[in-house]
């Protein structure tokens, strides 16, 4: 993380903890109101995915609603393919004006050394920027990445504010490796 770019307040840190609890299933509401002091109530706004595009991989269950809720029993499942890249999944979000976090809840059943990259599309340079990794997991886990200066990842002239998220396994794959995604979202604190 690049802490020099933006001051992190106690409210943001507290909200990040709440966002992580929300994704892990400890909280099951989409808008959280936290009373810290009189007249101060920070809110977390969740932007749900608007579309999924499977570029590389074998989709075994596809439904946009599978990743719009969490702990709902619905998942988006995709397996790697032989070749490189082994998996390339694009998730779009529309009507986004600003966001502070990318949140994913999923399960990656793969061999040691198989890593999925979490990338966002930077519109000014037309390139993908890596924000984190998903490694092999034994159970569903939460990946939450803090984003500073989200405006560089929002194309405000498309769909009222388009953000493109990519989950990529750039190396050779194994068709028995499964990524099961329960939730993908952006959060504005």
C-alpha positions as CSV (number, residue, x, y, z in Angstrom):
1,X,0.0,0.0,0.0
2,X,1.1,3.5,-0.7
3,X,0.3,5.4,2.5
4,X,2.0,8.6,1.4
5,X,-0.8,9.3,-1.2
6,X,-3.7,9.6,1.3
7,X,-4.1,10.1,5.0
8,X,-5.8,7.1,6.6
9,X,-8.2,8.2,9.3
10,X,-9.5,6.2,12.2
11,X,-12.9,6.2,10.6
12,X,-11.5,4.6,7.4
13,X,-9.6,2.0,9.4
14,X,-12.7,1.2,11.4
15,X,-14.8,1.1,8.2
16,X,-12.3,-1.3,6.6
17,X,-12.7,-3.6,9.6
18,X,-16.5,-3.5,9.2
19,X,-16.1,-4.1,5.4
20,X,-14.0,-7.2,6.1
21,X,-16.5,-8.5,8.7
22,X,-19.3,-7.8,6.2
23,X,-17.5,-9.9,3.5
24,X,-16.6,-12.7,5.9
25,X,-20.2,-13.1,6.9
26,X,-20.1,-11.8,10.4
27,X,-22.4,-9.0,9.3
28,X,-25.1,-9.5,6.7
29,X,-26.2,-6.0,5.7
30,X,-25.1,-4.0,2.7
31,X,-25.3,-0.5,4.3
32,X,-23.8,-0.2,7.7
33,X,-24.3,2.8,9.9
34,X,-21.9,3.1,12.8
35,X,-22.6,5.6,15.5
36,X,-19.2,7.0,16.6
37,X,-20.2,10.3,18.0
38,X,-23.2,12.6,17.8
39,X,-23.8,13.7,14.2
40,X,-21.1,11.4,12.8
41,X,-22.3,8.2,11.0
42,X,-19.9,6.8,8.4
43,X,-21.6,4.7,5.7
44,X,-20.2,2.0,3.4
45,X,-21.7,1.9,0.0
46,X,-21.2,-1.4,-1.9
47,X,-21.1,-1.4,-5.7
48,X,-22.2,-4.8,-7.1
49,X,-20.8,-6.3,-10.3
50,X,-22.9,-5.5,-13.4
51,X,-21.3,-8.1,-15.8
52,X,-18.8,-11.0,-16.0
53,X,-16.7,-11.8,-19.0
54,X,-14.8,-15.1,-19.1
55,X,-11.8,-14.6,-21.4
56,X,-10.0,-17.8,-20.5
57,X,-11.1,-20.7,-18.3
58,X,-13.9,-23.1,-18.2
59,X,-17.0,-21.8,-16.5
60,X,-19.0,-24.4,-14.7
61,X,-21.7,-22.1,-13.3
62,X,-22.5,-18.6,-14.6
63,X,-24.9,-16.1,-13.3
64,X,-24.2,-12.5,-12.4
65,X,-26.4,-12.8,-9.3
66,X,-23.9,-15.4,-8.0
67,X,-21.4,-12.7,-7.1
68,X,-23.7,-9.9,-6.1
69,X,-24.5,-11.4,-2.7
70,X,-22.4,-13.2,-0.2
71,X,-23.1,-16.2,2.0
72,X,-26.2,-16.8,-0.2
73,X,-25.3,-20.3,-1.4
74,X,-24.6,-19.0,-4.9
75,X,-21.1,-19.1,-6.5
76,X,-19.5,-18.4,-9.8
77,X,-17.2,-21.3,-10.6
78,X,-14.4,-21.4,-13.1
79,X,-11.6,-23.8,-13.7
80,X,-8.2,-23.2,-15.2
81,X,-7.3,-24.4,-18.7
82,X,-4.1,-25.9,-20.0
83,X,-2.0,-23.1,-21.5
84,X,-1.2,-19.5,-20.7
85,X,-3.1,-17.7,-19.4
86,X,-4.8,-20.4,-17.4
87,X,-7.6,-18.2,-16.2
88,X,-8.7,-14.7,-17.2
89,X,-12.0,-13.4,-15.7
90,X,-13.2,-9.8,-16.1
91,X,-15.8,-8.2,-13.8
92,X,-17.3,-4.9,-14.6
93,X,-18.9,-2.4,-12.3
94,X,-21.1,0.5,-13.5
95,X,-22.3,3.8,-12.1
96,X,-19.2,4.1,-9.9
97,X,-18.2,7.7,-9.0
98,X,-15.5,6.8,-6.4
99,X,-14.5,3.7,-4.3
100,X,-11.9,2.9,-1.6
101,X,-11.8,-0.9,-1.7
102,X,-12.0,-4.0,-3.9
103,X,-13.5,-6.9,-2.0
104,X,-13.7,-10.5,-3.1
105,X,-14.9,-13.6,-1.2
106,X,-13.9,-16.8,-2.8
107,X,-12.1,-20.2,-2.7
108,X,-9.1,-21.1,-4.9
109,X,-8.5,-24.8,-4.9
110,X,-5.2,-25.2,-6.7
111,X,-1.7,-26.5,-6.3
112,X,1.1,-24.8,-4.5
113,X,2.5,-21.9,-6.5
114,X,-0.7,-21.2,-8.4
115,X,-1.6,-17.5,-7.8
116,X,-4.4,-15.4,-9.1
117,X,-3.6,-11.7,-9.7
118,X,-6.2,-9.0,-8.8
119,X,-6.0,-6.2,-11.3
120,X,-7.8,-3.0,-12.1
121,X,-7.8,-1.3,-15.5
122,X,-6.1,2.2,-15.5
123,X,-7.9,4.2,-18.1
124,X,-5.2,6.9,-18.5
125,X,-2.5,4.4,-19.6
126,X,-4.8,1.7,-20.9
127,X,-3.0,-0.9,-18.8
128,X,-3.9,-3.3,-16.0
129,X,-2.5,-2.6,-12.6
130,X,-1.8,-5.4,-10.1
131,X,-3.3,-4.8,-6.6
132,X,-2.9,-8.2,-4.9
133,X,-2.9,-11.9,-5.1
134,X,-5.2,-14.8,-4.3
135,X,-3.4,-17.9,-3.2
136,X,-4.6,-21.5,-2.7
137,X,-7.2,-21.6,0.1
138,X,-8.6,-24.4,2.1
139,X,-11.9,-22.6,2.7
140,X,-13.6,-19.5,1.5
141,X,-11.6,-16.4,2.3
142,X,-11.8,-12.6,1.9
143,X,-9.4,-10.6,-0.2
144,X,-9.8,-6.8,0.3
145,X,-7.5,-4.3,-1.4
146,X,-7.4,-0.6,-0.4
147,X,-7.4,1.7,-3.5
148,X,-6.0,5.2,-3.3
149,X,-7.1,7.7,-6.0
150,X,-9.8,5.5,-7.5
151,X,-10.5,8.1,-10.2
152,X,-7.7,6.7,-12.4
153,X,-9.7,3.4,-12.6
154,X,-13.1,4.9,-13.4
155,X,-14.1,5.8,-16.9
156,X,-16.8,8.3,-16.2
157,X,-17.8,8.6,-19.9
158,X,-18.9,4.9,-20.0
159,X,-21.9,3.5,-18.1
160,X,-22.0,6.4,-15.7
161,X,-18.6,5.3,-14.3
162,X,-17.1,2.0,-15.5
163,X,-14.6,0.1,-13.4
164,X,-13.0,-3.1,-14.8
165,X,-11.6,-5.7,-12.4
166,X,-9.6,-8.7,-13.7
167,X,-8.7,-11.9,-12.0
168,X,-5.8,-13.5,-13.9
169,X,-3.7,-16.6,-13.6
170,X,-1.0,-15.7,-16.2
171,X,0.9,-19.0,-16.1
172,X,0.1,-22.4,-17.4
173,X,-2.9,-24.1,-15.8
174,X,-4.4,-27.3,-14.6
175,X,-8.1,-28.1,-15.4
176,X,-8.6,-29.6,-12.0
177,X,-7.9,-26.2,-10.3
178,X,-11.1,-24.3,-9.4
179,X,-11.8,-20.7,-8.4
180,X,-15.2,-20.4,-6.8
181,X,-16.3,-16.7,-6.3
182,X,-19.0,-15.9,-3.9
183,X,-18.8,-12.1,-4.0
184,X,-17.1,-9.4,-5.9
185,X,-17.7,-5.7,-5.0
186,X,-16.3,-2.3,-4.7
187,X,-16.8,-0.3,-1.5
188,X,-17.0,3.4,-0.9
189,X,-16.4,4.4,2.8
